[in-house]
């Protein structure tokens, strides 16, 4: 396999028992993705006790491509898939995939909006309907991600959420969910990407064929829902294994979903704290960000140990306006890419492409990025940069006007929006091995207001 060698304590994760459930939690830079890939290689290697066909699964296409590159030359019994790829393949084997029967995100939002408006007619003036469609989408994703099959389960479960649901409103949310399902059925869709795991579990429960995989290794597991993880656990035989690798400081899809909600039977959680990626100066920024009250608190969070590698302070550039920010991003990317890999991180793909206009750059999703990639500029989003690492990272538009974004503030309120955006920024910051550059215009970045002295602050 085309992999870095494990360092020190990392080797322990490779040789955990080859049966049962294993959970490995680690902070950014501890090598979780490398450990997951090596663990999958080990479990699929003929001659190893308990070996068998192994699925290495993650949540995004960009990271799946990264893992596939790592896995070149691995045993034939190792497959690398996104969860969606796995789910589609299994349901196809059960005769349940007919054409395009999974609703995409844009069509889903339209259908949820229709369901909201239809149900709102029955509750004139109710405060719940002052919320944005994104808020309802998030709540419906949480319901299906938890695997709730009936309204009572939803009503009786404690929902830890900063933007609280108005009193006695959960039954209305459930009504919206059911109406959305009716509308989806009318359009000829059977699933969306949030609830497909429910059907996978139902099919596995009635499937008496030998399981295709003996082992499942999950990378970036914090971004899979509990129901997705349960379905992966159901996909292995009794003598097989599930290995979960995750970091809840980087949980950027959904809120308050823990591996403990998945029913995994774990005797001991392995925790990795040593940061092998970032310099001391970069790690200090990430640690300070993750220690803020708005970041959230969870016993699943692993407190990192600051690395030993010295380096220059990250740079925070105050610009006159957004146009100057983009110019600084391009100049900096061009300079740093002469000697190493540079990630330019945008909120959307369109933004990332606009930032890199005039530069020779590669799209990390369409041109799968690898840990040994050649020097150059690589454009990405906060979501697709997850799990990857670069010599340098440039993050523009960090000012108060952009982060938290207006859309997040409108949909979730200030406290929830701050928590979500902080984790996006944390992910971007911790991708950098040696150089980190952030830019802003207008008011000082609110997510960094508690970090004086951690940056070299400059003006062009």
N, C-alpha and C positions, 0 to 999 in steps of 0.2 A: 504494500500500500504506500501511497505517496504521502506519508505522514511524518510530522515531527516526532521525536522520541519523547516518551513520558519522562517527566522530571520529578525526582524525589517521591513525595507522598502520592503523586498522580497514579503510580503503578498499582496502588491498592485497589483503585476502582476497576481495573481491568480484570482482577482475579476474584471478584466477589462471587458468591455461590452461583452455580449455573442452574439453579431452580429457585422458584419463589420470586418475591418482589423485593427490589432493591431501590433505594432512593438516595441520590447524591445531590446535595445542594452546595452551590459555590458562588462566591461573589465574582464580579467581572474580572477577567484576566487570569482566572485560575486554570484555564485549559479544559473547560467542561466539554466543548465540542470535540477536541482532540481525544479526551478520555472516552467520550461516547463512541467515536469512530473506532478507536482501538478495542474497546469492549465488544463492539459488534464484530470486528474482525476475529477476535479471540473466540467468541462463541460459535462462529461459523466455520472454524478451521477443523478439517477432518483430523481425527486422532486425538483431539482434545476431549477429555471426559465430559459427557453431556452436550457435545456439539450438535448443531442442527441448523436448519435453514433459519436465517435471522433477518428481521426487518429493522432497518435503521430509519426512524421516522422523525420528521420535524414539521413545522407549521408553514414555512414560506418557501417559494420556489428558489429564491436567491440562495438561501442556506442549503436547500436540497442540492443545488448545483455545486456548491462548495464542498459538501460532504461526498458527492459523487466523484469529484476530482480527488479528494483525499482517498477514496476507496478504490481507485484504479489499481488493478493487480490483486485485489482481494479475492478470497475464495468465491467460487461460483454460487455458493449458497448464501450470499449476502445481497440483499436488495435495499436500495436507498429510495425512499418515497416521501412526498408530503403526505399529511394525513388525508387530504382530499383525494390524492392519487390512490392510496390504499383503499379508501371507502368506495370509490367508484369501481375499482377493480373487483372488490369482493361482491358488491351488489350486482355487478355485471355477471359474475359467475353464478348468481342466484336468479338471473333472468329479470332483474328489476331496473336495468338501465335501458331506457328506450329513447333514443335521440337525445335532445337537449331538455331533460326533465328536471334540471337543477336551476332554480331561479338565480340570476346574477344579482349583484349588490344594487345596481341601479333599479332594476325592475322590482326588487324586494322593497326598496324605499318607497316606490310609487304605490305598491300594494298596501304597505303598512299605513301610508298616508290616507289611502282610501278607507281602510278599516277604521282609523282614528276618526275621520269625519263622519262615517256612518254611525259609529257608536256614540259620538258626541251629541248627535241629534236626540238621543234618549236622556241626556243629562245636561240640559241647558244651564249655562252659567257655572258649571263645575270647574273648580280651580285646576284640576288635573290637565284640562285641555289647553291651558296656557303654555304648556311645555312644547318644545320643538320635537319634530319627528325623530331626530337623532336620539333624544332621550328615550323615546318609546322603543326604537330599534335596539338600543343598548339593553333595556329591561327585558325585551323579548328574547334577546340573545342569552341573557343570564338565565332566564327560565328554561330554555331548551338546553343550554349548556349544562345546567344542573341535572337535566334528564327528567324533569317533573312530567308525569303522565296525567295528572289530574289537578283540578283547582285546589283541592284540600291541601295537597303537599306544598303548593306555592304559598297558600294563606298561612300555613302553620310554621313555615321556616323563617327563622330570623334572617333579615336582609340587612347586612352591614353595608350601608351606602351613605356617602356624604350628602348627596342631594336626596333628601328623604322623600319617600312617597307620601303624599297627603293621606291623612287618616281615612280609613275605610275605602281606599281606592284600589286595592289590589284586585278585588273582584272585577272592577272595570277593566283593569289591564288584562286580566285573563279573558274577558269578553272580547277585547281587541285582538288578542292572540287567536282566538277561535275564528273570529271573522276574517282575519288575515289568511288563515288556513283555507277557509271557504273560497275566498277570492283567488288564492293561489291554485286551488283545485280547478276552478272555472277556467283558468288560463292554461291548464294542462301541465302544471308543474307538480312534481311529487315531493321535492325536498328543497331546502336551502342549505347553505354551507354550515349553518349552525345546528340544524336538527337532523342532518343526515346520519349522525352517529346513533341516534335513537333507533333508526331502522336497521343499522348495522348490528346493534345489540340484539334486536328482536330476531333477526335472521340467524345470528350465531347461536342463539338459545335453542333454535329448532334444527340446527345443522348437525347431523350425526356423522358427517364425513370427517376423516382425519384432518386435523388442523394443518394448514399449509406452512405455518411458521412454528418453530419450537421456541424461538426467542424473539422478543421485541425490545429494542433499545430506543428510548425517546430522548431526543435532544431539544433543548429549550422548552421543556415540558410545561413551564409556567404559562405558556401561550396556547396550550391545548385545554379544552374545557374538561371538567370532570367526566362528562359522558363520553367524550372522545377517548379519554384515558381508560375508562371502564371497558369500552369496546375493544381497545387494544389488549387489555388484560384477558378479555373473553376469547381473544383470537389465538391464544396459545394453549397447549394441552396442560394437564395437571403437573407433568414433570418438566414443564418449560419455565421460562423466566421473563420478567418484565423489569427493565432497568430504566429508571427515571432520572434524568439530569436536568436541573433547573436552577434559576436564580430569580427570586420573587422581587428583587429590586428592578428587574427588567420586564416586569409583567405589563405589557403595553396593549394587550387585547383583553378587554373586559376588566372587571374589578372584583376583588375579594373572592377569588376562586382558588382554593388550596388543594394540593395533592391529597390532603387528608379527607377531602370530600369524595374521593374516588374509590374508597373501599380497598386500597392496597394494604396488604398484610405485611407490615415492615417491623422487624425487631429493632433495628438500629439505623438511624439516618447518618450517612457519612457527610461530613462538612469540610469543604476546602476553602481556605482563606488566603493562601499565598498568591499574590498578584505577580504573574510572570510577564505581563504585557506592558503595562504602563510605567512611565517614570514616576518618581516620587511626586513631582509637581503636578502631573496630570491626575494621579490618584487622589491627591489632596482635594482637588476641585470636586471630584466625584463623591468622595467621602463626605465633604461638607454639604453637598447638595442632598445626599441621601439621609443626612442627619436632621434635615429641616422638618418641622411639624407637618407641613403640607404633604410631605413625601409619603406619609403613612407609616404604620407600625405593624409588624407581624412577627410572630415567633419563627416564621419560615425564612425571614431575612438573615443572611449570613454577614456578620460584620467583617469587612476585609482587613487584612494586615497590609500596611503600606509597603510597597516594594522597596528594594535596596538600590535600584538604578537611579542615578542622578540625571537631571536634564533641565533644560531651560523652562522657566515658567510659561504656562500657556499665555497666548496673546489675546487681548480683548481690544478690538478696534472700534473706536467711536467715529462714525461717518456722518456726513452732512445729510444724506438722504439715501434712499434705496438704490438709486442709480450708482452712487459712489460705492455702496456696499458690493454691488455686483462687479464693479471694476476691480475693487480690492480682492475679491474672491478669485477673479480670473488671473490677476497678476501673481497672487500668492500661489495659486495652484500651478501656474506655469513654472514658477521658480522652484517649488518644492518637488515637482514631478521629475526634475532633471536627475534626481538621485534616489527617488523612492516612490512608493505608491501613495497616492493622495485621494482621499474620499471627499467629494463635495456633496453635502447632505442637504436635500431640500425637503419640504413638507409633502410635495407631490412630485410625480415624475415630470410633469410639465415645468414645475419650478426648477427642478434639478437640471433639466435640459436648457432652460433659459439662462441659468447661472453659468453653464458651461459653453454657451454660444461663442464660437470663435476658437474654442480649444479642441484639440484632439482628445476625445474622452470615450470611455466605454461604459455601457449600461450594465450594472452588476447583475441584473436579472436576465437580460437577453444574452449576455456574454459571461457565463458563469465565472465568478471570481474564485481564485485559489490562493491558499496561504503563501505560495511561492510565486505569485504573479510578478511580472516584470514592472519596472518603474513606469509611471503614467498616471493619468487622471481617470478616476472611476466615479461616475455619478450614481447617486442612490437616494433613497428616501429613508426616513427614520426607521420605517418598518423593515425594509429590505437590507439595511446595514447590520441588522441583528446577527450576532454570532460570528461576524467577520472582523478582521483586523487590518489596519493600514499603518504605514509609517507616519503619515500625517492625516489629520482630519480637519476640514473647514466647515464650520456651521454658521451660516448667515442668518440674518433677520431674527436676532435674539432679543430685540428691544421690546418694551412694554406693549407696543402696538401690534406685535405679532405673536408673542409668547407670554401668556396663553393666547391662543388664537381667538378671534371674535366668535367663530363658530362654536368652539368648545365652551366659551363663557356663556353664550346664548343657550346652548343645549343643556349644560350641566351645572351652571352656577360657578362662582369664583373658586370655592374650596375644592370641589371635585375637578374643575378644569386645571387648577394649579397642580394637583396630584398627578393627573394624566400627563400633562406637559412636562413635568419634572422628570418622569420616567423616560419619556422620549429623549429629552436632553441628556439624561444619564447614559442611555444607550449610545448616543452619538459620541459623547465625551470619552467613554471607555473603549472606543474602537481604536484610539490613537496610541501608537507605540512610542513616538518621540516628539512629535509636534502637534499642537492643538491651537487652532485659530478660530475665534468667535468674532462676529461682527454685529453691530447694531447701529441704528439711527434713532433719533428721538430720545425718549426717556430711557434711563438705565434699565438693563434687564432685571425684572423683579425676581426671577428665579436665582439670580446671582447676587442679590443685594446684601446677603450675609457673608460674602466671600471676599472682603477687602484684603489686599495684599497677596492674593493667590494668583493674580494675573499681572502681566506687564501691560498696562493700559496705555494705548497710543492713539494719536489722531494722524490721519494722512497728511 
